[in-house]
Amino acid sequence: MAAQLVQTQKVSEAVSGVAVTRRLGGYTAIAGAVTMVIGAALWGTSGTDLWLALDSGDMAGYLAAVAGVKTQLVANLSVWILGVLILGVAGTMMAEMCQKRKALAQVGLICFRTAVPLVIVSFIAMLAVVVQLGGAVDETAVAIAKVVGWIGARADDLATALIIGGGPVFISLAERGEWVPTWLLRWGYLAGLTGLFSLVCLYIPGMVAYSFIIIPVGVIWMIAAGVVLLRR
């Protein structure tokens, strides 16, 4: 009888621990997604677009526009750095919940852990363009902005595809039938496909604008996953 009670207590503690982890993972996923949306709002209302400037070749116009909204863009990129860190924590927690398909969960974990440092470096590169070169009009400044801005934008594109494209699809596959319902699994497939599509768009002239489709799809998956974890 005593042995059974001890075993029951251990099982109860294990279940309680899983519940706490899921709850924290849910809150973290939602918090990270909301933080990224706030950053996107700051970026969208700034009236500047580094990707469009690179695609159109109008870096001089971009630097001129940046001069009047430096503070807003610094806030935007700072919020994005915070948001990415939170999403990375959420992704790590989701991957560590997996007990059955650990190989798939590890691939998802790699996606998250690769994306976080990569995108932080990309945002710092963008900050350098905004803070150090914003408002400059000479040819040297424009040339430097093109190179540094291209590095920042492309690194961000790759990291975005990993963190809200690759991560969600592999976590969905790893946890299907566990805490991931069928509809969230399908949304994970969509996130993975749009992540690949966004990367392909980078190599097709005039298609760069369509690469942003991964953002709403991936962010919605993170919010939905957070809600599912909280409800369980």
C-alpha positions as CSV (number, residue, x, y, z in Angstrom):
1,M,0.0,0.0,0.0
2,A,2.8,2.4,0.9
3,A,4.6,1.7,-2.4
4,Q,1.4,2.4,-4.3
5,L,0.9,5.7,-2.5
6,V,4.5,6.7,-3.3
7,Q,4.1,5.7,-6.9
8,T,0.8,7.6,-7.1
9,Q,2.4,10.7,-5.6
10,K,5.3,10.5,-8.1
11,V,2.8,10.3,-11.0
12,S,0.8,13.2,-9.6
13,E,3.9,15.3,-9.3
14,A,5.0,14.4,-12.9
15,V,1.6,15.3,-14.3
16,S,1.6,18.6,-12.3
17,G,5.1,19.4,-13.6
18,V,3.9,18.8,-17.2
19,A,0.9,21.0,-16.6
20,V,3.0,23.9,-15.3
21,T,5.4,23.6,-18.3
22,R,2.5,23.6,-20.7
23,R,1.0,26.7,-19.0
24,L,4.3,28.6,-19.0
25,G,4.9,27.6,-22.6
26,G,1.5,28.8,-23.6
27,Y,1.9,32.2,-21.9
28,T,5.4,32.6,-23.4
29,A,4.3,31.8,-26.9
30,I,1.5,34.3,-26.7
31,A,3.7,37.0,-25.1
32,G,6.3,36.5,-27.8
33,A,3.8,36.8,-30.6
34,V,2.2,39.8,-29.2
35,T,5.6,41.5,-28.7
36,M,6.4,40.9,-32.3
37,V,3.1,42.4,-33.4
38,I,3.8,45.5,-31.4
39,G,7.2,45.8,-33.1
40,A,5.5,45.4,-36.5
41,A,3.1,48.2,-35.7
42,L,6.0,50.5,-34.9
43,W,7.7,49.5,-38.1
44,G,4.6,49.8,-40.3
45,T,3.7,53.3,-39.0
46,S,7.3,54.6,-39.6
47,G,6.8,54.9,-43.3
48,T,10.1,53.2,-44.0
49,D,10.9,49.9,-45.6
50,L,14.4,48.5,-45.9
51,W,13.3,45.6,-48.0
52,L,11.6,47.8,-50.6
53,A,14.6,50.1,-50.6
54,L,16.9,47.2,-51.4
55,D,14.6,45.8,-54.0
56,S,14.1,49.2,-55.8
57,G,17.6,50.4,-55.4
58,D,16.5,53.6,-53.6
59,M,18.7,53.4,-50.5
60,A,19.3,57.2,-50.6
61,G,15.6,57.8,-50.3
62,Y,15.4,55.2,-47.4
63,L,18.2,56.9,-45.5
64,A,16.5,60.3,-45.9
65,A,13.2,58.9,-44.6
66,V,14.9,57.2,-41.7
67,A,16.3,60.5,-40.4
68,G,12.8,61.7,-39.2
69,V,11.8,58.4,-37.4
70,K,15.1,57.2,-35.9
71,T,13.6,56.9,-32.4
72,Q,10.6,55.0,-33.6
73,L,12.8,52.5,-35.6
74,V,15.1,52.0,-32.7
75,A,12.1,51.2,-30.5
76,N,10.8,48.9,-33.3
77,L,14.0,46.9,-33.5
78,S,14.5,46.8,-29.8
79,V,11.0,45.4,-29.3
80,W,11.6,42.8,-32.0
81,I,14.8,41.7,-30.3
82,L,12.9,41.1,-27.1
83,G,10.1,39.4,-28.9
84,V,12.4,37.0,-30.7
85,L,14.1,36.0,-27.4
86,I,10.6,35.3,-25.9
87,L,9.6,33.2,-29.0
88,G,12.9,31.3,-28.7
89,V,12.1,30.4,-25.1
90,A,8.6,29.3,-26.1
91,G,9.9,27.2,-28.9
92,T,12.5,25.6,-26.6
93,M,9.8,24.7,-24.0
94,M,7.5,23.2,-26.6
95,A,10.3,21.1,-28.0
96,E,11.3,19.8,-24.5
97,M,7.7,18.8,-23.8
98,C,7.9,16.1,-26.5
99,Q,8.2,12.6,-25.2
100,K,7.5,10.4,-28.2
101,R,8.9,11.9,-31.4
102,K,12.0,13.4,-30.0
103,A,14.0,13.5,-33.2
104,L,11.4,15.8,-34.8
105,A,11.2,17.9,-31.7
106,Q,15.0,18.3,-31.8
107,V,14.9,19.5,-35.4
108,G,12.3,22.1,-34.3
109,L,14.5,23.1,-31.4
110,I,17.4,23.6,-33.8
111,C,15.2,25.9,-36.0
112,F,14.5,28.0,-32.9
113,R,18.0,28.1,-31.5
114,T,19.5,28.9,-34.9
115,A,17.0,31.6,-35.7
116,V,17.3,33.6,-32.4
117,P,21.0,34.6,-32.6
118,L,20.8,35.0,-36.3
119,V,17.9,37.4,-36.2
120,I,19.3,39.4,-33.3
121,V,22.5,40.0,-35.4
122,S,20.3,41.0,-38.3
123,F,18.4,43.6,-36.1
124,I,21.7,45.0,-34.8
125,A,22.8,45.4,-38.5
126,M,19.6,47.3,-39.2
127,L,20.1,49.4,-36.1
128,A,23.5,50.3,-37.4
129,V,22.0,51.6,-40.6
130,V,19.3,53.5,-38.8
131,V,21.4,55.1,-36.1
132,Q,24.8,55.6,-37.9
133,L,23.7,56.3,-41.5
134,G,20.1,57.6,-41.2
135,G,20.0,61.0,-42.9
136,A,23.3,60.6,-44.7
137,V,23.3,61.5,-48.4
138,D,26.9,60.9,-49.6
139,E,27.7,58.0,-51.9
140,T,29.9,56.3,-49.4
141,A,27.1,56.2,-46.7
142,V,24.6,54.9,-49.3
143,A,27.0,52.2,-50.5
144,I,27.7,51.0,-46.9
145,A,23.9,51.1,-46.1
146,K,23.3,48.8,-49.1
147,V,25.7,46.2,-47.9
148,V,24.9,46.3,-44.2
149,G,21.2,46.6,-44.9
150,W,21.3,43.6,-47.3
151,I,23.0,41.5,-44.7
152,G,20.5,42.5,-42.0
153,A,17.4,42.0,-44.3
154,R,18.5,38.6,-45.7
155,A,19.6,37.3,-42.2
156,D,16.2,38.3,-40.9
157,D,14.4,36.6,-43.8
158,L,16.2,33.3,-43.1
159,A,15.7,33.6,-39.3
160,T,12.0,34.4,-39.8
161,A,11.5,31.3,-42.0
162,L,13.1,29.2,-39.3
163,I,11.5,30.5,-36.2
164,I,7.8,30.8,-37.3
165,G,8.0,28.4,-40.3
166,G,10.4,25.6,-39.6
167,G,9.9,25.6,-35.8
168,P,6.1,25.3,-35.9
169,V,6.0,22.6,-38.5
170,F,8.4,20.3,-36.7
171,I,6.9,20.9,-33.3
172,S,3.5,20.2,-34.8
173,L,4.7,16.9,-36.3
174,A,6.4,15.9,-33.1
175,E,3.4,16.6,-30.9
176,R,0.6,15.5,-33.2
177,G,-1.9,13.5,-31.2
178,E,-0.5,14.8,-28.0
179,W,-1.2,18.4,-27.3
180,V,-1.3,19.5,-31.0
181,P,-4.8,18.9,-32.5
182,T,-5.3,18.2,-36.2
183,W,-6.2,21.8,-37.1
184,L,-3.0,23.1,-35.5
185,L,-1.0,20.5,-37.2
186,R,-2.4,21.6,-40.6
187,W,-1.6,25.2,-39.7
188,G,1.9,24.1,-38.9
189,Y,2.1,22.6,-42.4
190,L,1.0,25.9,-43.8
191,A,3.6,27.8,-41.7
192,G,6.3,25.5,-43.0
193,L,5.2,25.9,-46.7
194,T,4.9,29.7,-46.4
195,G,8.3,29.8,-44.8
196,L,9.8,28.0,-47.9
197,F,7.7,30.2,-50.2
198,S,9.1,33.4,-48.5
199,L,12.7,32.2,-49.1
200,V,12.0,31.4,-52.7
201,C,10.5,34.9,-53.2
202,L,13.8,36.5,-52.2
203,Y,15.4,35.1,-55.4
204,I,12.6,36.3,-57.8
205,P,12.7,40.0,-58.9
206,G,9.7,41.9,-57.8
207,M,8.5,39.1,-55.4
208,V,10.1,40.3,-52.2
209,A,6.9,41.9,-50.9
210,Y,5.2,38.4,-50.9
211,S,7.9,37.0,-48.6
212,F,6.1,38.7,-45.7
213,I,3.2,36.3,-45.9
214,I,5.1,34.0,-43.4
215,I,4.7,36.6,-40.7
216,P,0.9,36.5,-40.1
217,V,0.8,32.7,-40.7
218,G,3.6,32.0,-38.3
219,V,2.6,34.4,-35.6
220,I,-1.0,33.1,-35.7
221,W,0.4,29.6,-35.2
222,M,2.4,30.7,-32.1
223,I,-0.7,32.4,-30.6
224,A,-2.9,29.4,-31.4
225,A,-0.3,27.0,-29.9
226,G,-0.2,29.1,-26.8
227,V,-3.9,29.1,-26.4
228,V,-4.1,25.3,-26.9
229,L,-1.4,24.7,-24.3
230,L,-3.3,26.9,-21.8
231,R,-6.6,25.2,-22.4
232,R,-4.9,21.8,-21.8
